[in-house]
Amino acid sequence: MATTTSEETTRPAPLGEELLRVENLEKYFPITRGIIFQKEIAKVRAVDGVSFSVRRGETLGIVGESGCGKSTMARCIMRLLDPTGGKITFDGQDITRIKGNDLMRVRRELMMVFQDPYASLNPRKRVGYIVGEALQVHKQGTPKEIKSRVQELLDVVGLNPEHYNRFPHEFSGGQRQRIGVARALAIRPKMIICDEPVSALDVSVQAQILNLLKRLQRDFDLTYVFIAHDLDVVRHISQRVAVMYLGKVVELGTARDLYEHPKHPYSGALLSAVPIPNPRRARARVPVVLEGDVPSPINPPSACRFHPRCPRFQPGTCDTIEPLLERKEGSDSEVACHFPLETWPMSDLRLPADSTPR
Amino acid sequence: MALLDVRDLRTHFHTEDGIVRAVDGVSFSVEKGKTLAIVGESGSGKSVTCLTIMGLNSGRRIDISGEAIFDGVDLLAIPKDELRRYRGQRISMIFQDPMTSLNPVHTIGRQLREAVQLHADVTKAQANARAVEMLKAVRIPRAETRLDDYPHQFSGGMRQRVMIAMALINNPDLLIADEPTTALDVTTQAQILKLMNELQRDFGSAIILITHDLGVVAETADDVLVMYAAQPAERGGYEDIFYRPHHPYTWGLLRSLPHLATIGEDLKPIPGAPPSLLNPPAGCRFHPRCPYVMDICTTVVPEFALVPGSGDHRAACHLDEETKQREAATILTETLADSA
């Protein structure tokens, strides 16, 4: 089912103008007590002042541990959740508070692919209906036109168009994720937000879906926001990557910069925790193992939220002055840290000379 | 002699649709103090293999055959009562999801004490002391007070530590860990893997690690068993599997991983999906997905043969040795040569 040949290498398309801009986005969930008179006693600061922009044709990767606010942010951009504060501009239009028909119009151009291909497809509906539902909702053609469009879409994502009448349970995990992608493509969106689209899949199938997403981006001029916790996958598919920690972006830069010279100690720790599928290199490196757990977003640490776990913590600075996401001299990436990493210890490790096969 | 020696294990489930051969002729052994990693895609029979050894999926609709010799005793042949004495004491198991494998209505102290008192004649106080000792060993802060907490009061990583503490509380000779870090974040995963490594060093337990993550295998395994469609595809030391792989399925797994050299390129996935175990393909089960398929592959089941000139490196493939060595060398330069 490899749908592209290797000679069609992906070159990043020339990047267009800004398609999505997120400014200072906040999403707080209230914690209430009481049954009738609900009193707010605390807030979960799931997303707390996130800003970034995505240009047309680009893939922005977002990485971070569970609970860092990646998915909440995606749902705010989709307007599945209403942001508490901040501004979201999509294709030149402020979509932070729009409603009704305006929102419908935006949702035609902004689609989402979800993590769990088992939970995100209605088990009682046929594949044809699932993929064509958006076309019906947005009144894009007669039933006959919709059917032929759905079959075309199934073909595009590498499924058999004759499987139009099957139910989701008749498909494997990878095939279901293809259905999810076909559904997102149905109304020709400009941007697709992929929330952990390959996390539930086996590696061999994961590679199929990643290739598919890349091919569709080329063919349909799509822009992706790609959320994942697998750093290798994000590096593979993204031009730029944002690292999130406890509701904030701590580092934002090109994939190359981030992976070769991470600046924020958290990015460094995250990178050094990724298992390397090469035993000699994996066993030779000295990992930076973070102690403890991610603190609660209800009562996050003061100033820099990473300071209680940070190996470069300086009392008096990191716990009192909040570092802002800014460009440091001599670097293209933005980092929110008072004492960013100057060197990246893993970068000079090479494959040992004796590792050729006997 | 190996601590656990599994020979020709078969687990067949009788279902309404027919016989599902979930494990179909698996052999391996685990040495004292070593880690064996079992890798494969979902549905390849990794978990069922271990559940069968532990006697956790016996029933009337299941046929089990083969041998699992643990310290001289065939675990598949002894009565259930006797097996129960092994389980939790000499062999213990960690599951993927710590939330569903801990009892939510009992404190972890009670659950840890139960594990001790079931197998040894000790007082509650002694069991308690042992529980605290183990929680400290897995580095749970304030161990004495946390004994009275319920599972939901712990984070995912902490719960998995409690599971490990419970599994190791009786100093087992063999620990079976079924995807112990799959549900965890990378930083927590690094903590848990480091912890398991240290505990293995201190207590000398053997570990069977079931995983689908080749990165985790590379970090921790001594020996590796690659399973495909209920059968072993390849088995060997970790260097054999990563630097001299001899089976097209192992090549496919290594190639489908994204890494530095694939940036801007397409990945090379294994085409298709794993077969149904109700009706597996004839001959080599991997042949419908194999890019190197020959006529013989569709009819003759390949022997799980020793790789020439190796210690105990086996692979089930009809390809000639020269092609295998050439491909192994190509893959090594393709996938492992990047330095970042």
Boltz contact constraints between the chains, C-beta under 6 A:
constraints:
  - contact:
      token1: [A, 1]
      token2: [B, 271]
      max_distance: 6.0
  - contact:
      token1: [A, 2]
      token2: [B, 271]
      max_distance: 6.0
  - contact:
      token1: [A, 4]
      token2: [B, 266]
      max_distance: 6.0
  - contact:
      token1: [A, 6]
      token2: [B, 266]
      max_distance: 6.0
  - contact:
      token1: [A, 9]
      token2: [B, 265]
      max_distance: 6.0
  - contact:
      token1: [A, 10]
      token2: [B, 264]
      max_distance: 6.0
  - contact:
      token1: [A, 65]
      token2: [B, 185]
      max_distance: 6.0
  - contact:
      token1: [A, 66]
      token2: [B, 185]
      max_distance: 6.0
  - contact:
      token1: [A, 172]
      token2: [B, 273]
      max_distance: 6.0
  - contact:
      token1: [A, 202]
      token2: [B, 41]
      max_distance: 6.0
  - contact:
      token1: [A, 202]
      token2: [B, 42]
      max_distance: 6.0
  - contact:
      token1: [A, 203]
      token2: [B, 256]
      max_distance: 6.0
  - contact:
      token1: [A, 204]
      token2: [B, 252]
      max_distance: 6.0
  - contact:
      token1: [A, 204]
      token2: [B, 256]
      max_distance: 6.0
  - contact:
      token1: [A, 204]
      token2: [B, 269]
      max_distance: 6.0
  - contact:
      token1: [A, 204]
      token2: [B, 270]
      max_distance: 6.0
  - contact:
      token1: [A, 207]
      token2: [B, 256]
      max_distance: 6.0
  - contact:
      token1: [A, 207]
      token2: [B, 267]
      max_distance: 6.0
  - contact:
      token1: [A, 207]
      token2: [B, 269]
      max_distance: 6.0
  - contact:
      token1: [A, 208]
      token2: [B, 269]
      max_distance: 6.0
  - contact:
      token1: [A, 210]
      token2: [B, 267]
      max_distance: 6.0
  - contact:
      token1: [A, 211]
      token2: [B, 266]
      max_distance: 6.0
  - contact:
      token1: [A, 211]
      token2: [B, 267]
      max_distance: 6.0
  - contact:
      token1: [A, 232]
      token2: [B, 258]
      max_distance: 6.0
  - contact:
      token1: [A, 233]
      token2: [B, 258]
      max_distance: 6.0
  - contact:
      token1: [A, 236]
      token2: [B, 258]
      max_distance: 6.0
  - contact:
      token1: [A, 260]
      token2: [B, 340]
      max_distance: 6.0
  - contact:
      token1: [A, 273]
      token2: [B, 186]
      max_distance: 6.0
  - contact:
      token1: [A, 273]
      token2: [B, 187]
      max_distance: 6.0
  - contact:
      token1: [A, 273]
      token2: [B, 190]
      max_distance: 6.0
  - contact:
      token1: [A, 274]
      token2: [B, 186]
      max_distance: 6.0
  - contact:
      token1: [A, 275]
      token2: [B, 215]
      max_distance: 6.0
  - contact:
      token1: [A, 275]
      token2: [B, 216]
      max_distance: 6.0
  - contact:
      token1: [A, 275]
      token2: [B, 219]
      max_distance: 6.0
  - contact:
      token1: [A, 276]
      token2: [B, 215]
      max_distance: 6.0
  - contact:
      token1: [A, 277]
      token2: [B, 214]
      max_distance: 6.0
  - contact:
      token1: [A, 277]
      token2: [B, 215]
      max_distance: 6.0
  - contact:
      token1: [A, 277]
      token2: [B, 218]
      max_distance: 6.0
  - contact:
      token1: [A, 277]
      token2: [B, 257]
      max_distance: 6.0
  - contact:
      token1: [A, 278]
      token2: [B, 218]
      max_distance: 6.0
  - contact:
      token1: [A, 278]
      token2: [B, 336]
      max_distance: 6.0
  - contact:
      token1: [A, 279]
      token2: [B, 218]
      max_distance: 6.0
  - contact:
      token1: [A, 279]
      token2: [B, 238]
      max_distance: 6.0
  - contact:
      token1: [A, 279]
      token2: [B, 242]
      max_distance: 6.0
  - contact:
      token1: [A, 282]
      token2: [B, 218]
      max_distance: 6.0
  - contact:
      token1: [A, 282]
      token2: [B, 219]
      max_distance: 6.0
  - contact:
      token1: [A, 287]
      token2: [B, 190]
      max_distance: 6.0
  - contact:
      token1: [A, 289]
      token2: [B, 190]
      max_distance: 6.0
  - contact:
      token1: [A, 289]
      token2: [B, 191]
      max_distance: 6.0
  - contact:
      token1: [A, 289]
      token2: [B, 194]
      max_distance: 6.0
  - contact:
      token1: [A, 290]
      token2: [B, 187]
      max_distance: 6.0
  - contact:
      token1: [A, 293]
      token2: [B, 155]
      max_distance: 6.0
  - contact:
      token1: [A, 293]
      token2: [B, 157]
      max_distance: 6.0
  - contact:
      token1: [A, 350]
      token2: [B, 339]
      max_distance: 6.0
  - contact:
      token1: [A, 351]
      token2: [B, 337]
      max_distance: 6.0
  - contact:
      token1: [A, 357]
      token2: [B, 243]
      max_distance: 6.0
  - contact:
      token1: [A, 357]
      token2: [B, 244]
      max_distance: 6.0
  - contact:
      token1: [A, 357]
      token2: [B, 328]
      max_distance: 6.0
  - contact:
      token1: [A, 357]
      token2: [B, 329]
      max_distance: 6.0
  - contact:
      token1: [A, 357]
      token2: [B, 332]
      max_distance: 6.0
